[in-house]
Amino acid sequence: MVRVYYKEGKDIRKETSLDEIEELEDIVWVDLQNASEKDEDWIEGHFGLSFQTPQEVIEIESSSRYIEREQTIIANSNFLKITTDKLEEAYPVAFQLKDKTLFTLRTGDSRIFADTVRKMKISKEQFHSGADVLLRLFETQIDYEADLVESIAKNITLISRNLNADRRTDSNSILVINGLQEQTMTLREGIIDKQRVLSAFMRSALFPEDRKDRLKIVLKDISSLLEYTSFNFERLEYLQNTLMNLITLEQNQIIKIFTVFSIVFLPPTLVASIFGMNFSFIPGLNSQAGFYVSLFLMLLSSLGIIAYFRNKRWI
């Protein structure tokens, strides 16, 4: 689908028909979402563009992520699909900024683009060119990522408080921490990707100079987010280590209990083994009190071991 947003007086309107697009002027944004090859060819021919192939769009080399040619800025960045307090997946978006028009080519969808369109309708005076749309897209994405980073921080705090209150561990807590670590790493990768792209815009002579102050603010927000994600990851590692130490302590306590029981019953077992030998000259073998004497020795040896352990404060 092809969506074209253009200025008509003070208003910003949308057009999806290619026949109508041909007559439009003052176009701000051309958005191609899951567009057909025919539509892409038409846009390329009409506007004098050349879109990158899907393979080129997903390349991670710096030379592929940002290119300047024929007075056109070409950049690729991964946008994250974010639902309510949840990170789903990333999809690549190809940007081309030519003159005052922004072109976006994408196969995925998220609230980022819908929210940007909504802001265009509400604050028409803030969108004078494609550079404004591009900045708004990145600002909106970063706002959502900041909300998700804060949500992860709240979950970390909740896990920490529950851990301090219960002092008990389970496999579910470890799985939750692993999931939060994965989300944090994915977020950090996406934020670093945007930092690289926007830094390239900052150095570009083709990007409007009067928009670079706003670009600096976005880059500062990105730097703050990177520090926040690093802090979250450190907290998650600390929690993970704490949980593993608690699990180790619990296992040691269980082993300690089994060890104590084994040692306590070892002397009675020795006594029973001695008196159970098949030798006729064993003392007390023919005595009526022999059985009770052996039981007394077993009990005495067990109590002696327990008293010794308690004196050493091992139990």
URPEQUI-V590842 format. One line per field, one symbol per residue. ss: DSSP state (@ for helix, = for strand, . for the rest). psi: psi as a letter, one per 30 degrees, with the letter a starting at -180 (. if undefined). burial: + if it has 16 or more other C-alpha atoms within 10 Angstrom, else -. Layout:
ss: ???
psi: ???
burial: ???
This chain:
ss: .=======..=====..@@@@.....=======...@@@@@@@@@@@......@@@@....@@@@====..============..=============..======....@@@@@@@@@@@@.@@@...@@@@@@@@@@@@@@@@@@@@@@@@@@@@@@@@@@@@@....@@@@@@@@@@@@@@@@@@@@@@@@@@@@@@@@@.....@@@@@@@@@@@@@@@@@@@@@@@@@@@@@@@@@@@@@@@@@@@@@@@@@@@@@@@@@@@@@@@@@@@..............@@@@@@@@@@@@@@@@@@@@@@....
psi: kkkkklkjbflklkkfkeeeeffllhkekjjjjhkleeeeeeeeeefhljklleeeegkfkefffkkkkhgkkkkklkkkjkajhkkdlkkkkkkkjkcgkkkkklflllfeeeeeeeeeeeieffjflfeeeeeeeeeeeeeeeeeeeeeeeeeeeeeeeeeeeehlllfeeeeeeeeeeeeeeeeeeeeeeeeeeeeeeefkffkkefffeeeeeeeeeeeeeeeeeeeeeeeeeeeeeeeeeeeeeeeeeeeeeeeeeeeefeeeeeeeeefgkhkfgkkgegkffeeeeeeeeeeeeeeeeeeeeeefhf.
burial: -++++++----++-------+-----+++++++-+----+--+-----+-++----++------++-----+++++++++++----+--+-+++++++++++++++--+--++--++-++------++++++++++++++++++++-+++-++--+--++--+-----+---+---+--++-++-+++-++-++++++-+++---++----+--+--++-++--++-++--++-++--++--+--++------------+---+++++------+------------------+---+--++--++---------
